[in-house]
Amino acid sequence: ARMFALDAATSGVLMLPAGRSGHLELGYLAGQGKPTFILLDDAAARWDIMYRFATKVCMTRAELVRALKEVA
């Protein structure tokens, strides 16, 4: 059922903190060329270089909402 949902998704959002499964799911969507977004839980924290594969890394919920509207 989860793979069906991922395949049917038009984009993905990873909200931190998240487990490894969430990171893999977002990577799967990114690998399919779908827009992907990450909402950091601590704007001051350093983030991993692999997050650059996402369409956008957001520091606030407002920034995430704006980014999602751009791809809608």
PyMOL commands that set and color helices and strands:
alter all, ss='L'
color gray80, all
select helices_A, chain A and resi 2-8+20-31+49-53+61-71
alter helices_A, ss='H'
color red, helices_A
select strands_A, chain A and resi 12-15+36-39+56-58
alter strands_A, ss='S'
color yellow, strands_A
deselect
rebuild
show_as cartoon
